[in-house]
Amino acid sequence: MAQIKVTLVNSPIGRIPAQRKTVVALGLGKLGSSVVKPDNAAVRGMVNSISHLVKVEEA
């Protein structure tokens, strides 16, 4: 199963509440924090909604 590594590179401070909740739902906290998630439609949709805040790599 393919996985992706999501890294928070910009702050969610000042963003709309839905974007801040998406960052938390992905398990990202501080700037520079990373999580490895399965590469599926649900996770890709979350990442696409906050693509300006995160960096995505293949894991």
N, C-alpha and C positions, 0 to 999 in steps of 0.2 A: 504494500500500500504506500502510495506516495505521500510525502509529508512536506510541509513548508515551514520555514522559520520566519516569524514575524517579529520585527524590532521596532520599538517606539523611537522615532527620531525627532518629532516635534511635539510640543506641549499641547495637551487638550484644554488648557486653561483658556477661557474666553470663547470656546467653541459651543455649539448648541448642545443642550443636554443629551440628546440622542447619540451624538458622537462621543461624548464623555462616557456614557453608559456602555457603548460598544467597545471602547478601549478597556474598560474594567471587565467586561464579559469575556474578552479574549485573554484576560489574565495579565495584562500589561500594567505596570505601576509607574515606576520612575523612568525618566528618559534613559534610553540605552538598554532597557530591559528587553529580553527576548523570550519567546515561547515557541515550541514546536507543536504544530497542529496538523491534523490530517488534511489532505488536500481534497476537500469535497465542496459541493455547491454552497452549503451553509456557511462555511468558513470563508470561502472566496467572496461571498456576498457581504459579509461583515468587513472583510479587508477592503473591498471596493468602496464601501461607504466612508472609510477613513483613510483612503489611499494617500492623502496629502499629509498624514501624520506618521505613516509607517513605511518601513522598507521590507520587502518580501524576497526571500531567497529559497531555493530548493534545499531541503535538508537530507 
